[in-house]
Amino acid sequence: MSRALRVVATALILTAGAACGSGESSGTSAPSSSSSPPAAAQFGTPECDTYMSKYLACIDRMPEAARAAARQSLDQTRAAWQQAAATDQGRAALAMTCKAASDAAGPSMQAYGCSW
């Protein structure tokens, strides 16, 4: 497995783990202001751009105890996907990787009341 694909796979695992959260929702469904970076990180793959936008929109609905880990995981995923997007081979794998990440995160994110 190429280095870029290993980085992407690792990021996917980290993201799915953070998406599972660490407990029940705090009961607040209205998002609060966030210091997360904007969703403007374009990967050139609609699946990745959509995933990032949805994940960023959902972080503030997570229990407070899970937010920092979720943001850190998202930052790591963004960096890995940007690295993968820098190569032809990595870009070719990104659409499938981002779709898999979205499919994995969807059920747990919906548990927080997020549209996925």
N, C-alpha and C positions, 0 to 999 in steps of 0.2 A: 504494500500500500504506500503510495507516495506521501511525502511529508505534508503537503497541502491537504490531502484528504484526511490524514490522521489528525491534523489540527482542527479541521472542520468537524470531524466525528467527535473529538473531545469536547469541542464547544457545544455540540448538540447534546451530549450527555449532561454537561454542566447546566445548560439551559433547562432541560427537562427536569432535572433535580430541583432547581430553584423554582420552577413553575409549580411543583407539587406543594410548595409552601411549607410552613412549619406550624400548622395549627389551623384553627377555624377562623373564619372572617371575624373582624372586630365589630361587625354589625354596621359599620359605616359604609354606605355604598357610593357616596358622593366623593369623587376624587379631590384630593387636596393639591395645593401647588407643589411642584416637584422641581428638583434641581437636576433632573435627568437631562442628558444632552438631547437636542432635537432629533426627530426621526428623519432628518435630512440625509442620513448616511445612505447614499445610493450605492447599490451593489451592481446595478445594471441587470438585476433579476427581479421581476415583479414579486415573485414569491418571497424573496428575502426582504424587500422593501416593505411589503405588506405585513410580514411577521414582525418586523421591528416596530412599525407603527402601532400594531395591535398590542404588542407586549408593553410598549411604553405607556399606552393609554390605560393599561390594566394594573400597572405596578402600584399606583396609589390606592387601589381597592384591596390590596393584600393586607393581611395583618401587619401592623407596624414592625413586629419582630422579624418578618420575612423580607421587608422591603430592601434593606441594605444588601442582603445576599442576592436578591433578584437583580438589583441594579448592577452589582459586581459581575454576576453571571452574564447579564446582557452586554456589559462592556467587553467582557472576554469574548463573547460570541461575535460581537461587532468587529473586534480586532481580527479574529480568526477569519471571518467572512471577507473582510477587506483584504487580508493577506491572500486568501484563496482567489479572490477576484482579480488579483494582479497577474495571474497566469492563465493561459488558455485552458489548461487541464483543470485548474481550480474552478474557473468560471463555468465550465461544462458540467461540473458536479454540483454547483451551487443550487440550481433550481430544485433538484431532487432532494438535496440536503435541507433546504429551507422548507420545502413542503413537508418533509418528515418531521422537522422541528415543530412546525405549526400543528400537524396532526397529533404529535405527542403532547404539546402544551395545551391544546384546545380544551379538553375535558376539565383539567384542573383550573384553567383560567375562567371557564364558564362557572365554576363553583364560586368564584368571587363576584359573579354578576357581570362579567365582561362579555362583550360581543366577540365571538370568535368565529 
